[in-house]
């Protein structure tokens, strides 16, 4: 599971196959300290979730595919107290205080992205992270990951207990083995933004070093870890300095700073991260010509890593479309589809990217064709099929082919009956002057979103208000039409 986005991003991701309906699933507690108290009293661990409902696509996927499953709730509630920290904040003083608390917990728990799950004991000490979510991860896969983490914690605790009866090097050895048992579950410094063992188990590491007088193989392991952390911090310090430019939205200043940093930084991984950061600043500053040239410059380099190559190819396509060089953008993606050959996963990613880039930019008939090609390569009911079907319906409506759009929307609704698609169906029915059917669909949508009104999640309350306004607007459009002119 590797798909997550930074919790500091303020952008809103348009959710298509996954839309917001009233959440079921665990009985989430939204106060960390209260969650800890309950965990202690019930002798359970904490299942601590950092999430972003309404703007984080993979958070919604994880919620619907895993957390809302009854088997998950039944299995996990025996062992965990569920705490949800949802990174959606209002502008009231209370909301500002809540954001401050959540940001402090985010920093303490080294959770830079969403979704991130931290498994902790009742004292709040982490023993495993489940980072991101990939829709190929089944419920059983997820439960297996938790089981593996629990086994590591059990081993940790047994070794800590054994160490309590020992002293000197023998105690240090047992403490070190205890840390070794959970270290693979904590992630690495690149994922966490700090070395997890040195951050969460600082006292244990210091005790090991004291017990060994900072000499020998056990001590050397942690001395080496400290040195690696120091080097990593030095290499990545540039990204901390960029936070100032981000806060000021000074993209020109940020680009200048990146260019100066690239002259001195030798670490290749950091260099390519900086190159991608520079690319982002160019695009955020609407410098699409320069951004396109930057992509093409980097793609011409022989030493570009493969993952960076794919990322910059995507940015090249993005900037072609932003510059309204539509035919070049389409040709770019089509060539990559040919290059992908029979690689199904790669082809589906490319189709997905293509239809998002073409939507509302390319000539509508070309967009319809791209959506149909995408859909033809998918299996009905899968996320890719839902994505392709959703965009196909949008493009058919854009072309005012409402009968065809309605047929496609009904296929979607047969697989996933969500409020957004009901509203899309109503819009096409209104265009076809089938007002009674439209009214029935709008009533169903209104009923479907009603639980959102009293949700403890701010994002769901906001969603309720947005969808209610859309329902009211569509209802008025029928009423206005029925009034004699």
Secondary structure, DSSP 8 states (H G I E B T S, - for coil): ----EETT-------SSS------SS--B--HHHHHHHHHHHT-EEEEEEE-TTT-HHHHHHIIIIIT-HHHHHHHTTTEEEEEEE----SSHHHHHHHHHHHHHHHHTT--EESEEEEE-TT--EEEEEE---TT--HHHHHHHHHHHHHHHHHHHHHHHHHHT--HHHHHHHHHHHHHHHHTTS--HHHHSS-HHHHHSHHHHHHHHHHTTT-HHHHHHHHHHHHHHHHHHHHHHHHHHHHHHHHHT-HHHHHHHHHHHHTT---HHHHHHHHHHHHHHHHHTT-HHHHHHHHHHHHT-TT--HHHHHHHHHHHHHHHHHTT-HHHHHHHHHHHHHHHTT-HHHHHHHHHHHHHHHTTTS-HHHHHHHHHHHHHTS-TTSHHHHHHHHHHHHHHHHTT-HHHHHHHHHHHHHH---HHHHHHHHHHHHHTT-HHHHHHHHHHHHHHHGGGGG-S-HHHHHHHHHHHHHHHHHHHHHHHHHS--
